[in-house]
């Protein structure tokens, strides 16, 4: 298996623009997570899905953030409108019902 | 309020010596713990885990110790190698509540040749 695949790897955009980050989880994994890594807070959980259903989105910072999982092989994290403080590395991870999570390589977002 | 704490942001160790990374947690419901390693420009990768029914788990040079009464776990790396230089994240979850892992802020380990 190719592992968790995220795109884009790097995104530079201007404040106010819409940003869409994409994730393809490992086939057969029931869980999908979106994390954000910053220097100040480390790895923060934004939202996670179980069998494509959002379970906990309490980590989503504001209404500007939204996430969808239309099917078992694809998820998006959208920021609209983006702000400079959203600059971070965004990780997608997937996992089976028990055990460890498998992370993608991350999408580095810079909002100018 | 952080439920998982790694109070040392960084640690430097000489090659061949022991590295000890510490992690404290506040939620007594946590019963499953993992350590992840992260290199620059890569995603975190799983290193080792421990369930609360154990107090020690060993995998090669890596050993994790769990002290439930103190809500403390530690990762020991013996002997340390330059390739171990990375950021190490501690993570905790309630095992039967699905996969909702809470991560600590990470400790950057530098192993000096």
Interface residues (C-beta under 8 A of the other chain):
Chain A: X4 X31 X33 X35 X41 X42 X43 X44 X45 X48 X50 X55 X56 X91 X93 X95 X97 X98 X99 X100 X101 X102 X103 X104 X105 X106
Chain B: X34 X36 X41 X42 X43 X44 X45 X46 X49 X89 X95 X98 X99 X100 X101 X102 X103 X104 X105 X106
